[in-house]
Amino acid sequence: MRPHAPLSALLAAALWSTPALAQEGAPRPVTPDDVFTLDSVRGLAVDSRGTRIAWIRSRWSEEEDGTVRDLWLLDTRARATTRLTFTNGRVSSPTFSPSGDAVYVTAQDDHGKRQLYRVSPEGGPMVPLTREPDGIADYVLDPSGASAWIVVHDEQPVDDDWASLRAAHPSVTYVDRQRTTSRVDRLDLGTYRTETVWAPEAYIVELDVTRDGQRLAAITAPDVELVTWEGGTEVRVLDRTGDTPRDLTLQDTQWRDDAPSPYGWLSSVTWASDGRALAFQVDFDGHPGEVYAAELAEGEAEVWRLPRPREVHVDQPGLRWVPGRRELCFGAAEKARRRVVCLDRVKAGSHGRDRTVPAGDAVVEDFAFSGDGRDLIAYAGTPDRFPELYRLPARGNLAALPLTDLNPHTRDWALPDLSIVKWTAPDGAEVEGVLELPAGWTEADGPLPLVVSIHGGPTSQSRYQRRLRYHGRTLLASQGYAVFLPNYRGSTGYGDTFLVQLIGREADIEVADILSGVDHLIEAGIADADRMAVGGWSNGGFLTNAIITSTDRFKAAISGAGVADQTMQWALEDTPGHVVNYMQGLPWEKAEAHEHGSPLRRLGKATTPTLFHVGQHDARVPAAHARAMFRGLDFYLGVPTELVIYPDTGHGLRTMTHQKARMAWDLAWLTRWLSPDSTPPVAPEPASDPAPESPAEPTPAEG
């Protein structure tokens, strides 16, 4: 049998060269470098008449080693686009003035602090409106255009019994005892004077203001630390309509005592145009999110839950009222699609009919209404086109031409064929997923090497849309793989029962869903049973760890930021309510569940060559998980494995450098183990108890 090429050769030669075209003018295969040529939209606003759209165009920059974002303007009548800022920085949050003569945005100043700016739609310099020393956190433009409401965060030292002792010994590190609170300032856009109007002694997560400026609503949390948001967020209203402003907290047992979990967090607070009703949503790990509305009369509030049509999952980008109407709209996940659901005539305790736009296959990533409420502009993708800006029809699909052409250079790419694949799980449940196949593949070409790409969350889904990501979508199919993206039990968009069936069954029911989907692809003649790999990031990494410790049928695995041990995850991550929800209790309450859901406890069964990725400073899934899995496979079991740690990085890879490294390693790993002449790994002998390590010379702990 021919020996393998060294991994370094695969990294250097097989990955970054552009494959030769079969013939001149034929579609060319997608390469890793193509990931960094796509532009996208990261925020949009529409003027009062729907004739101009302000949007943030995000693109990759080699010089910045990451994405840069600038403001663009689209004239919908002329179909002409104009670039308005040239910061090569982080412009965000566009808002039109009521008259349409200005666009407001936030951007970084020369010191890297976020400030508020005004930009003319006709072009010209960005005019700074704030100079906060530590920057601003958020803003809301007054509908009159006369003022802006600014959120500023302040760090407050905690003065407890041990403050003086900590101050006396500053050379050591303590658990953070700073508390972050927020205030709201009103900035007069005529005089540029500011006044503080609200200091709620809490951290403001989100803010919205009524058209007349008399009522402010905020989502607040005890602190900036995410662990305090789980079960700690509240809706607070500052009512300035009387002689004395009143700070009202909307307290209701619906999303606390009567909720399926005590660890829900509130978001997306927004006022209706009349200033008497507001809406917000509550989200849970593992349970359906819900939409609530509140009607305020004389400072009192009646709060009720709005029924979700067809049990759709409340999804990003959040809630939007139609201007001038009591119609509330939100992103809704449904069977690998994401559309906009609108509830009409929302009033105390009820609502009228619902509508969904657009029909058909679409994934809406963001949307906004014109100031008069007549136009709905969306940034959306489809299975055969990368996302663009559209004017959504009230009925029908996205058959109309898009308003933009963000990535015309992709027309000569050999893009994969996408489809929805369905199968039956061992317990009889109907499951589906997305399948990407190399362009033009037919059954006559024979089975393909398969990569099972598992989404994170798990309260999320793989979507039926054209995507090119460093995680492998589009890229791997172009390299000749079939890519299978299962929406296993616990995924959103398939009803409440499908979602909650994962609770108490992690590393169990969803693993069976995935493996039965793989069997279906083998039986259909699509997947080569002798050349299969599995991988994913976050919960996808956890499920990769679970699969390699339950079966040896995969020839390679790629685990990114994946949990190894549930008790360790509860102890270290920044949102521990996630673990408590799925394990149905704390470690000392549900010890057996924590053990069952921990792949590390079954690592002795693993034989699959596994590549691990993790960010050095990942607060969501700390690097200790990957280190533990790597140590077990490498030192104790002798299974081929590599561990890649990305310095100064959290849960996701943000730089070009890191994403290129990830793709290079992934493609090399797949080539090494799934190529036709690869040597199957030899199953290791059962591990015996290792000899104790010598205590002679301790070594420092790794950072």
C-alpha positions as CSV (number, residue, x, y, z in Angstrom):
1,M,0.0,0.0,0.0
2,R,1.4,3.4,-0.9
3,P,2.5,5.5,2.0
4,H,0.7,8.8,2.7
5,A,2.0,12.1,1.7
6,P,3.1,14.2,4.7
7,L,0.4,16.5,6.1
8,S,2.7,19.5,5.5
9,A,2.7,18.7,1.8
10,L,-1.1,18.5,1.7
11,L,-1.3,21.9,3.5
12,A,1.1,23.5,1.0
13,A,0.1,22.0,-2.3
14,A,-3.4,20.6,-2.4
15,L,-5.4,23.4,-1.0
16,W,-4.7,26.9,-2.1
17,S,-4.1,26.4,-5.8
18,T,-7.0,27.1,-8.2
19,P,-7.9,23.8,-9.9
20,A,-7.6,24.0,-13.7
21,L,-10.8,24.3,-15.6
22,A,-12.0,21.4,-17.6
23,Q,-12.4,23.7,-20.6
24,E,-12.1,27.4,-21.3
25,G,-15.3,29.2,-20.3
26,A,-16.6,26.3,-18.2
27,P,-17.7,27.0,-14.6
28,R,-14.7,26.9,-12.3
29,P,-14.5,25.1,-8.9
30,V,-14.8,27.2,-5.8
31,T,-11.6,27.6,-3.9
32,P,-10.9,28.5,-0.2
33,D,-9.8,32.1,-1.2
34,D,-13.3,32.6,-2.7
35,V,-14.7,32.7,0.8
36,F,-13.1,36.2,1.2
37,T,-14.5,37.7,-2.0
38,L,-18.2,37.7,-1.0
39,D,-19.9,41.0,0.1
40,S,-22.8,40.9,2.5
41,V,-25.3,43.2,4.1
42,R,-25.1,43.9,7.9
43,G,-27.9,46.4,8.6
44,L,-30.4,48.3,6.5
45,A,-32.8,51.2,6.8
46,V,-35.5,52.6,4.4
47,D,-36.5,56.2,3.9
48,S,-40.1,57.4,4.5
49,R,-41.2,56.8,0.8
50,G,-39.3,53.6,0.2
51,T,-37.2,55.2,-2.6
52,R,-33.8,55.0,-0.9
53,I,-32.2,52.2,1.1
54,A,-29.2,52.8,3.4
55,W,-27.3,49.6,4.0
56,I,-24.0,48.5,5.5
57,R,-21.8,46.6,3.0
58,S,-19.4,44.1,4.7
59,R,-16.4,42.9,2.9
60,W,-13.1,41.2,3.7
61,S,-9.9,43.2,4.0
62,E,-6.5,41.6,3.8
63,E,-5.0,44.7,5.4
64,E,-7.3,44.6,8.4
65,D,-7.2,40.7,8.6
66,G,-11.0,40.8,8.9
67,T,-14.2,42.4,7.7
68,V,-14.7,46.1,7.1
69,R,-18.1,47.8,6.9
70,D,-19.1,51.0,5.2
71,L,-22.4,52.8,4.4
72,W,-23.9,52.5,0.9
73,L,-27.1,54.0,-0.6
74,L,-29.4,52.4,-3.1
75,D,-31.8,54.5,-5.2
76,T,-34.6,52.0,-5.8
77,R,-36.0,53.9,-8.8
78,A,-32.7,54.2,-10.7
79,R,-31.4,50.9,-9.3
80,A,-28.2,52.8,-8.6
81,T,-25.8,52.3,-5.6
82,T,-23.5,54.9,-4.1
83,R,-20.9,54.4,-1.5
84,L,-21.2,57.1,1.2
85,T,-18.4,56.3,3.7
86,F,-14.8,55.2,3.2
87,T,-13.7,54.4,6.7
88,N,-12.6,50.8,6.0
89,G,-13.8,50.3,9.6
90,R,-16.9,49.2,11.5
91,V,-19.8,51.4,10.4
92,S,-23.2,50.1,11.6
93,S,-26.8,50.8,12.7
94,P,-28.1,53.1,9.8
95,T,-31.2,55.2,10.4
96,F,-32.8,57.8,8.1
97,S,-33.8,61.1,9.4
98,P,-37.6,61.7,9.1
99,S,-37.1,64.1,6.1
100,G,-34.6,61.7,4.5
101,D,-31.9,64.4,4.3
102,A,-29.5,62.5,6.5
103,V,-28.5,59.0,7.5
104,Y,-27.3,58.4,11.1
105,V,-24.7,55.6,11.8
106,T,-22.3,54.5,14.5
107,A,-18.6,54.1,13.7
108,Q,-15.3,53.9,15.5
109,D,-13.4,57.2,16.1
110,D,-9.7,57.6,16.0
111,H,-9.4,55.9,19.4
112,G,-11.4,52.9,18.4
113,K,-14.5,54.0,20.4
114,R,-18.0,53.8,19.0
115,Q,-19.6,57.2,18.3
116,L,-22.7,58.6,16.5
117,Y,-22.2,60.2,13.1
118,R,-24.4,61.9,10.5
119,V,-23.9,61.4,6.8
120,S,-25.5,63.2,3.9
121,P,-27.2,60.9,1.3
122,E,-25.6,63.2,-1.3
123,G,-22.1,62.3,-0.1
124,G,-19.5,64.2,2.0
125,P,-17.7,63.7,5.3
126,M,-19.1,61.9,8.3
127,V,-20.1,64.5,10.9
128,P,-19.4,63.3,14.5
129,L,-22.2,64.0,17.0
130,T,-20.8,62.4,20.1
131,R,-17.4,62.3,21.8
132,E,-18.0,59.9,24.7
133,P,-14.6,58.9,26.2
134,D,-15.5,55.3,26.3
135,G,-17.9,55.4,23.3
136,I,-21.6,54.8,23.1
137,A,-23.4,51.4,23.2
138,D,-26.5,52.2,21.2
139,Y,-28.7,55.0,20.0
140,V,-32.3,55.6,19.0
141,L,-33.2,58.5,16.7
142,D,-36.2,60.6,17.8
143,P,-38.9,60.3,15.0
144,S,-39.1,64.1,15.0
145,G,-35.4,64.3,14.1
146,A,-34.7,66.8,16.8
147,S,-32.8,64.5,19.1
148,A,-31.1,61.2,19.6
149,W,-31.3,59.0,22.7
150,I,-27.8,57.6,23.5
151,V,-27.0,54.6,25.7
152,V,-23.7,54.8,27.6
153,H,-22.2,52.1,29.8
154,D,-20.3,52.9,33.0
155,E,-18.2,50.5,35.1
156,Q,-18.9,50.7,38.8
157,P,-16.5,49.1,41.4
158,V,-18.3,46.8,43.9
159,D,-17.6,48.1,47.4
160,D,-17.9,44.9,49.5
161,D,-16.1,43.7,52.6
162,W,-13.0,42.6,50.7
163,A,-12.5,45.7,48.5
164,S,-9.7,47.1,50.6
165,L,-7.9,43.8,50.8
166,R,-8.0,43.4,47.0
167,A,-6.7,47.0,46.6
168,A,-3.8,46.3,48.9
169,H,-2.7,43.3,46.8
170,P,-3.1,44.3,43.1
171,S,-0.4,42.0,41.9
172,V,-2.7,39.0,41.8
173,T,-5.8,38.4,39.8
174,Y,-9.3,38.4,41.3
175,V,-12.7,37.4,40.0
176,D,-14.0,40.5,38.3
177,R,-15.8,42.7,40.9
178,Q,-16.7,45.5,38.5
179,R,-20.3,46.0,37.8
180,T,-21.4,47.6,34.5
181,T,-24.5,49.9,34.5
182,S,-26.0,52.1,31.9
183,R,-27.6,55.5,31.5
184,V,-29.6,57.1,28.7
185,D,-28.7,60.6,27.5
186,R,-30.8,62.8,25.3
187,L,-28.7,64.5,22.6
188,D,-30.3,67.7,21.2
189,L,-29.3,67.6,17.5
190,G,-29.7,71.4,17.2
191,T,-27.6,72.5,20.1
192,Y,-25.6,69.3,20.7
193,R,-26.3,69.6,24.4
194,T,-26.9,66.4,26.3
195,E,-28.9,65.6,29.4
196,T,-29.2,62.3,31.3
197,V,-32.9,61.2,31.4
198,W,-32.6,57.7,32.8
199,A,-30.1,55.9,35.0
200,P,-31.9,52.6,35.9
201,E,-29.0,51.2,38.0
202,A,-28.9,48.2,35.6
203,Y,-27.2,47.2,32.3
204,I,-29.2,48.3,29.3
205,V,-29.2,45.5,26.7
206,E,-31.6,47.2,24.2
207,L,-33.5,50.5,24.1
208,D,-36.5,51.9,22.1
209,V,-38.3,55.2,22.4
210,T,-41.9,56.3,21.4
211,R,-42.4,58.8,18.6
212,D,-43.2,61.6,21.0
213,G,-40.2,60.8,23.2
214,Q,-42.4,60.4,26.3
215,R,-41.9,56.7,26.9
216,L,-38.6,54.8,26.9
217,A,-38.5,51.0,27.0
218,A,-35.4,49.0,27.8
219,I,-34.3,45.4,28.2
220,T,-32.1,45.5,31.3
221,A,-29.9,42.9,33.0
222,P,-28.1,43.0,36.4
223,D,-24.7,43.2,34.6
224,V,-22.9,42.8,31.4
225,E,-22.0,39.2,32.3
226,L,-24.2,36.9,30.2
227,V,-24.8,34.6,33.1
228,T,-26.8,37.4,34.7
229,W,-29.0,37.6,31.6
230,E,-30.3,34.1,32.1
231,G,-33.5,34.6,34.0
232,G,-32.3,38.1,35.0
233,T,-33.4,40.3,32.1
234,E,-36.5,42.6,32.5
235,V,-38.6,45.0,30.5
236,R,-38.5,48.4,32.1
237,V,-40.4,51.5,31.0
238,L,-39.7,55.1,31.8
239,D,-43.0,57.0,31.5
240,R,-42.4,60.7,31.2
241,T,-46.0,61.7,30.4
242,G,-46.9,62.9,33.9
243,D,-45.4,65.5,36.1
244,T,-43.0,63.0,37.6
245,P,-41.3,60.3,35.4
246,R,-42.2,56.8,36.5
247,D,-39.8,53.8,36.2
248,L,-42.1,50.8,35.6
249,T,-40.9,47.2,35.5
250,L,-43.1,44.8,33.5
251,Q,-43.2,41.8,35.8
252,D,-45.1,38.8,34.7
253,T,-44.9,35.1,35.7
254,Q,-45.5,34.1,32.0
255,W,-41.8,34.2,31.2
256,R,-40.5,33.4,34.7
257,D,-42.4,31.1,37.2
258,D,-44.8,29.7,34.5
259,A,-42.1,29.3,31.8
260,P,-40.6,26.0,30.8
261,S,-37.2,27.1,32.1
262,P,-36.1,29.8,34.6
263,Y,-33.2,30.7,32.3
264,G,-35.0,32.6,29.5
265,W,-33.7,36.0,28.4
266,L,-35.7,38.9,26.9
267,S,-34.8,40.8,23.7
268,S,-36.1,42.9,20.8
269,V,-38.2,45.5,22.7
270,T,-40.0,47.8,20.3
271,W,-42.8,50.4,20.5
272,A,-45.8,50.5,18.1
273,S,-46.2,53.8,16.3
274,D,-49.0,55.1,18.7
275,G,-46.7,54.7,21.7
276,R,-49.3,52.7,23.7
277,A,-48.2,49.2,22.9
278,L,-44.8,47.5,23.0
279,A,-43.5,44.1,22.0
280,F,-40.6,41.9,23.0
281,Q,-39.6,38.3,22.9
282,V,-38.2,35.7,25.3
283,D,-35.8,33.0,24.2
284,F,-34.7,29.7,25.8
285,D,-32.1,27.1,25.1
286,G,-34.1,24.0,24.1
287,H,-37.6,25.5,24.4
288,P,-39.6,27.5,22.0
289,G,-39.2,31.3,22.1
290,E,-42.3,33.4,22.5
291,V,-43.5,36.9,21.5
292,Y,-45.2,39.1,24.1
293,A,-47.0,42.4,23.8
294,A,-48.0,44.9,26.4
295,E,-50.7,47.6,26.3
296,L,-50.0,50.6,28.5
297,A,-52.7,52.8,29.9
298,E,-52.1,55.5,32.5
299,G,-48.8,53.8,33.5
300,E,-50.3,50.4,34.0
301,A,-49.6,47.5,31.6
302,E,-51.5,44.5,30.5
303,V,-49.1,41.8,29.1
304,W,-50.1,38.8,27.0
305,R,-48.4,36.2,24.8
306,L,-49.1,36.3,21.0
307,P,-49.8,32.8,19.6
308,R,-47.2,31.6,17.0
309,P,-48.8,30.5,13.7
310,R,-48.0,26.9,12.9
311,E,-45.6,26.8,15.8
312,V,-43.0,28.6,13.8
313,H,-39.8,29.4,15.8
314,V,-39.3,33.1,16.6
315,D,-35.9,33.9,15.0
316,Q,-33.6,36.7,14.0
317,P,-33.5,39.5,13.2
318,G,-36.1,40.3,15.8
319,L,-39.5,42.2,16.0
320,R,-40.6,45.1,13.8
321,W,-43.9,47.0,14.0
322,V,-45.3,48.1,10.6
323,P,-45.1,52.0,10.8
324,G,-48.5,53.5,11.4
325,R,-50.2,50.2,12.1
326,R,-50.7,47.7,14.9
327,E,-49.1,45.0,12.8
328,L,-46.2,43.2,14.3
329,C,-43.7,41.2,12.2
330,F,-40.8,38.9,13.1
331,G,-38.3,36.5,11.5
332,A,-39.7,33.0,11.7
333,A,-37.8,29.7,11.1
334,E,-39.8,27.0,9.4
335,K,-38.4,23.8,7.8
336,A,-35.0,25.1,6.9
337,R,-36.4,28.4,5.7
338,R,-36.7,31.8,7.4
339,R,-39.5,34.1,6.4
340,V,-41.3,37.1,7.9
341,V,-44.5,36.4,9.8
342,C,-46.8,39.4,10.5
343,L,-49.7,39.5,13.1
344,D,-52.3,42.1,12.3
345,R,-54.5,44.2,14.7
346,V,-52.5,43.5,17.8
347,K,-54.4,44.8,20.8
348,A,-54.9,44.0,24.4
349,G,-55.1,40.2,24.7
350,S,-55.6,39.4,21.0
351,H,-54.5,39.8,17.3
352,G,-56.1,39.4,13.9
353,R,-55.0,37.4,10.9
354,D,-51.4,36.5,10.2
355,R,-49.5,36.6,6.9
356,T,-46.1,35.2,5.8
357,V,-43.8,36.8,3.2
358,P,-42.4,35.7,1.0
359,A,-43.8,32.3,0.0
360,G,-41.5,29.6,-1.3
361,D,-37.9,28.9,-0.6
362,A,-36.2,31.9,1.1
363,V,-34.0,32.7,4.1
364,V,-34.6,36.3,5.3
365,E,-31.6,37.5,7.2
366,D,-32.8,41.1,7.8
367,F,-35.7,43.3,6.9
368,A,-37.0,46.9,7.4
369,F,-40.1,48.9,6.5
370,S,-40.2,52.3,4.8
371,G,-41.4,55.1,7.0
372,D,-44.9,55.0,5.6
373,G,-45.1,51.2,6.1
374,R,-45.9,50.5,2.5
375,D,-42.6,48.8,1.5
376,L,-40.9,45.8,3.1
377,I,-37.2,45.6,2.1
378,A,-35.4,42.3,3.0
379,Y,-31.9,40.9,2.7
380,A,-32.6,37.3,1.8
381,G,-31.1,34.3,0.1
382,T,-32.5,31.3,-1.9
383,P,-31.2,27.9,-2.7
384,D,-29.9,29.1,-6.1
385,R,-28.7,32.6,-5.3
386,F,-26.5,34.3,-2.7
387,P,-28.3,36.8,-0.5
388,E,-29.5,40.1,-2.1
389,L,-31.7,43.0,-1.2
390,Y,-35.3,42.5,-2.3
391,R,-38.6,44.4,-2.1
392,L,-40.8,41.7,-0.7
393,P,-44.2,41.2,-2.4
394,A,-47.2,41.0,-0.1
395,R,-47.8,37.6,-1.6
396,G,-45.8,35.2,-3.6
397,N,-42.1,34.3,-3.8
398,L,-38.9,36.1,-4.7
399,A,-39.5,35.7,-8.4
400,A,-39.0,39.4,-8.9
401,L,-35.6,40.7,-9.7
402,P,-33.5,41.6,-6.7
403,L,-32.6,45.2,-6.0
404,T,-28.9,44.5,-5.8
405,D,-26.2,42.4,-7.5
406,L,-23.7,42.1,-4.7
407,N,-21.5,39.3,-6.0
408,P,-21.6,39.2,-9.8
409,H,-18.2,37.5,-9.9
410,T,-19.8,34.3,-8.7
411,R,-21.6,33.6,-12.0
412,D,-18.7,31.5,-13.3
413,W,-18.4,29.4,-10.2
414,A,-19.4,25.7,-10.3
415,L,-21.8,25.9,-7.4
416,P,-23.3,22.8,-5.8
417,D,-26.8,21.5,-6.3
418,L,-28.9,21.9,-3.2
419,S,-31.9,19.8,-2.2
420,I,-33.9,18.9,0.9
421,V,-33.5,15.2,1.9
422,K,-36.0,13.5,4.2
423,W,-35.8,10.2,6.2
424,T,-37.4,8.3,9.1
425,A,-35.5,8.1,12.4
426,P,-35.4,4.8,14.4
427,D,-38.3,6.0,16.6
428,G,-40.5,6.8,13.6
429,A,-40.0,10.6,13.6
430,E,-39.7,12.3,10.2
431,V,-36.4,14.2,9.9
432,E,-34.9,16.3,7.1
433,G,-31.8,18.1,6.2
434,V,-30.0,20.0,3.4
435,L,-27.9,18.2,0.9
436,E,-25.1,19.8,-1.2
437,L,-23.8,17.8,-4.2
438,P,-21.1,18.7,-6.7
439,A,-22.5,20.5,-9.6
440,G,-23.8,18.1,-12.3
441,W,-23.4,14.9,-10.2
442,T,-25.7,12.1,-11.2
443,E,-26.2,8.6,-9.8
444,A,-24.3,7.2,-12.7
445,D,-21.2,8.9,-11.3
446,G,-21.2,6.6,-8.3
447,P,-21.3,7.3,-4.6
448,L,-19.4,10.3,-3.2
449,P,-17.2,10.7,-0.2
450,L,-19.6,12.2,2.5
451,V,-19.0,14.9,5.0
452,V,-21.7,15.2,7.7
453,S,-21.7,18.9,8.7
454,I,-23.6,19.4,11.9
455,H,-25.1,22.8,12.9
456,G,-24.6,24.4,16.3
457,G,-27.1,25.6,18.8
458,P,-28.7,23.1,19.0
459,T,-31.6,25.5,19.1
460,S,-30.8,26.5,15.5
461,Q,-31.0,24.9,12.0
462,S,-29.1,24.4,8.7
463,R,-30.9,26.5,6.2
464,Y,-31.9,25.8,2.6
465,Q,-29.9,28.6,1.0
466,R,-26.8,29.3,-1.0
467,R,-24.0,29.9,1.4
468,L,-20.2,29.9,1.2
469,R,-18.6,29.6,4.6
470,Y,-15.3,28.7,6.1
471,H,-17.2,25.9,7.9
472,G,-17.4,24.1,4.5
473,R,-20.7,25.0,2.8
474,T,-20.3,25.2,-1.0
475,L,-16.5,24.7,-0.7
476,L,-16.5,21.0,0.2
477,A,-19.1,20.2,-2.5
478,S,-16.8,22.0,-5.0
479,Q,-14.0,19.7,-3.8
480,G,-16.0,16.6,-4.7
481,Y,-17.7,15.8,-1.5
482,A,-21.4,15.3,-0.7
483,V,-22.2,17.5,2.2
484,F,-25.1,16.5,4.5
485,L,-26.5,19.1,6.9
486,P,-29.0,17.3,9.1
487,N,-31.7,19.2,11.1
488,Y,-31.7,16.7,13.9
489,R,-34.1,16.6,16.9
490,G,-33.8,19.9,18.8
491,S,-33.5,21.9,15.6
492,T,-35.8,24.9,15.1
493,G,-38.5,25.2,12.5
494,Y,-40.1,21.8,12.8
495,G,-42.6,22.4,15.6
496,D,-42.4,22.6,19.4
497,T,-42.5,18.8,20.0
498,F,-39.5,18.2,17.6
499,L,-37.6,21.0,19.4
500,V,-38.1,19.9,23.0
501,Q,-37.6,16.1,22.4
502,L,-33.9,16.7,22.7
503,I,-34.2,17.8,26.4
504,G,-32.8,15.1,28.6
505,R,-31.7,13.1,25.5
506,E,-28.5,14.9,24.4
507,A,-25.9,12.6,22.8
508,D,-28.7,10.1,22.2
509,I,-31.8,10.9,20.1
510,E,-30.1,13.4,17.8
511,V,-27.2,11.1,17.2
512,A,-29.7,8.4,16.1
513,D,-31.3,11.0,13.8
514,I,-28.0,11.8,12.2
515,L,-26.8,8.3,11.7
516,S,-30.1,7.1,10.2
517,G,-29.9,10.0,7.8
518,V,-26.4,8.8,6.8
519,D,-27.9,5.3,6.2
520,H,-30.5,6.8,4.0
521,L,-27.9,8.5,1.8
522,I,-25.9,5.3,1.5
523,E,-29.0,3.3,0.5
524,A,-29.8,6.0,-2.1
525,G,-26.4,5.5,-3.7
526,I,-25.2,9.1,-2.8
527,A,-22.7,8.4,0.0
528,D,-19.8,6.0,-0.1
529,A,-20.0,4.1,3.2
530,D,-16.2,3.6,3.2
531,R,-15.3,7.3,2.9
532,M,-17.3,9.3,5.4
533,A,-16.3,12.1,7.8
534,V,-18.3,14.0,10.4
535,G,-17.7,17.5,11.8
536,G,-19.2,20.7,13.2
537,W,-18.7,23.7,15.4
538,S,-20.0,24.5,18.9
539,N,-23.0,22.0,19.3
540,G,-21.8,20.5,16.0
541,G,-18.5,19.9,17.7
542,F,-20.2,18.4,20.7
543,L,-22.1,16.0,18.5
544,T,-18.9,15.1,16.6
545,N,-17.4,14.1,20.0
546,A,-20.6,12.1,20.8
547,I,-20.5,10.3,17.4
548,I,-16.9,9.3,17.5
549,T,-17.4,7.8,21.0
550,S,-20.5,5.8,19.9
551,T,-19.4,4.4,16.4
552,D,-16.3,3.7,14.4
553,R,-18.0,4.0,11.0
554,F,-16.5,7.4,10.2
555,K,-13.0,7.6,8.8
556,A,-12.3,11.1,10.0
557,A,-13.8,13.7,12.3
558,I,-13.4,17.5,12.7
559,S,-14.5,18.8,16.1
560,G,-14.7,22.6,16.5
561,A,-15.3,24.2,19.9
562,G,-17.2,21.1,21.1
563,V,-18.2,20.1,24.6
564,A,-16.5,17.0,26.1
565,D,-18.0,17.0,29.6
566,Q,-21.3,18.5,30.7
567,T,-20.3,19.2,34.3
568,M,-17.1,20.9,33.2
569,Q,-19.2,22.9,30.7
570,W,-21.7,24.1,33.3
571,A,-18.7,25.1,35.5
572,L,-16.8,27.1,32.9
573,E,-19.1,28.5,30.2
574,D,-20.7,32.0,30.2
575,T,-24.3,30.7,29.8
576,P,-24.6,27.7,32.1
577,G,-28.4,27.7,31.9
578,H,-27.9,25.9,28.6
579,V,-26.5,22.8,30.4
580,V,-29.1,22.9,33.2
581,N,-31.9,23.0,30.7
582,Y,-30.8,20.0,28.6
583,M,-29.5,18.0,31.6
584,Q,-32.7,18.9,33.5
585,G,-30.8,19.8,36.6
586,L,-27.6,20.9,38.2
587,P,-24.6,18.5,38.4
588,W,-25.4,17.4,41.9
589,E,-29.1,17.0,41.1
590,K,-28.7,15.0,37.8
591,A,-25.4,13.3,38.0
592,E,-26.4,10.5,35.7
593,A,-27.7,12.8,33.0
594,H,-24.5,14.8,33.1
595,E,-22.4,11.7,32.7
596,H,-24.6,10.3,29.9
597,G,-24.3,13.6,28.0
598,S,-20.5,13.7,28.2
599,P,-18.6,12.2,25.4
600,L,-15.4,12.3,27.5
601,R,-16.9,9.5,29.7
602,R,-17.0,7.1,26.7
603,L,-13.7,8.3,25.0
604,G,-12.1,4.8,25.4
605,K,-14.4,3.6,22.5
606,A,-13.0,6.2,20.0
607,T,-10.9,5.1,17.1
608,T,-11.7,7.9,14.5
609,P,-8.8,10.2,13.5
610,T,-10.0,13.5,14.9
611,L,-8.9,17.1,14.3
612,F,-9.8,19.6,17.0
613,H,-10.2,23.4,16.7
614,V,-10.8,25.8,19.5
615,G,-10.3,29.5,20.4
616,Q,-7.8,30.2,23.1
617,H,-10.3,32.5,24.9
618,D,-13.6,30.8,24.1
619,A,-16.0,31.7,26.9
620,R,-18.9,29.7,25.4
621,V,-17.0,26.3,25.1
622,P,-13.7,26.8,26.9
623,A,-10.5,25.2,25.4
624,A,-10.3,22.7,28.3
625,H,-12.8,20.5,26.4
626,A,-10.7,20.2,23.3
627,R,-7.5,19.7,25.4
628,A,-9.2,16.8,27.3
629,M,-10.4,15.1,24.2
630,F,-7.0,15.5,22.5
631,R,-5.1,14.2,25.5
632,G,-7.2,11.1,25.7
633,L,-6.9,10.3,22.0
634,D,-3.3,11.2,21.6
635,F,-1.6,10.1,24.9
636,Y,-3.8,7.4,26.2
637,L,-5.4,5.8,23.2
638,G,-3.0,6.3,20.3
639,V,-5.7,7.6,17.9
640,P,-4.4,10.0,15.2
641,T,-5.4,13.5,16.3
642,E,-4.3,17.1,16.1
643,L,-5.3,20.1,18.2
644,V,-5.3,23.6,16.6
645,I,-5.7,26.5,19.1
646,Y,-6.4,30.0,17.7
647,P,-4.8,32.7,19.9
648,D,-6.7,35.7,21.2
649,T,-9.9,34.2,19.8
650,G,-13.3,33.5,21.3
651,H,-16.1,31.2,20.1
652,G,-15.9,32.1,16.5
653,L,-13.1,32.8,14.1
654,R,-13.1,36.4,13.1
655,T,-9.8,36.9,11.2
656,M,-8.9,35.9,7.6
657,T,-5.7,34.4,9.0
658,H,-7.6,32.1,11.3
659,Q,-10.3,31.1,8.8
660,K,-7.7,30.3,6.2
661,A,-5.8,28.1,8.7
662,R,-9.1,26.4,9.6
663,M,-10.0,25.6,6.0
664,A,-6.5,24.4,5.1
665,W,-6.4,22.0,8.0
666,D,-9.9,20.7,7.3
667,L,-9.3,20.1,3.7
668,A,-5.9,18.4,4.4
669,W,-7.5,16.3,7.1
670,L,-10.3,15.1,4.8
671,T,-7.8,14.4,2.0
672,R,-5.6,12.4,4.4
673,W,-8.3,10.1,5.6
674,L,-10.9,10.0,2.8
675,S,-8.8,9.8,-0.3
676,P,-9.3,6.5,-2.2
677,D,-5.8,5.2,-1.3
678,S,-5.9,6.2,2.4
679,T,-5.0,3.6,5.0
680,P,-7.7,2.9,7.6
681,P,-6.5,3.6,11.1
682,V,-5.6,0.5,13.2
683,A,-7.9,0.1,16.2
684,P,-5.8,0.6,19.3
685,E,-5.6,-2.0,22.0
686,P,-7.8,-1.4,25.0
687,A,-6.1,1.1,27.3
688,S,-4.7,-0.2,30.6
689,D,-4.3,2.0,33.6
690,P,-1.4,4.3,32.9
691,A,1.6,4.5,35.2
692,P,1.5,7.5,37.5
693,E,3.4,10.5,36.3
694,S,6.6,11.3,38.0
695,P,6.2,14.2,40.4
696,A,9.9,15.1,40.3
697,E,9.6,18.4,38.4
698,P,6.2,20.1,38.0
699,T,5.6,22.1,34.9
700,P,3.6,25.4,34.6
701,A,0.0,25.1,33.5
702,E,-0.7,26.1,29.9
703,G,-2.6,29.3,29.3
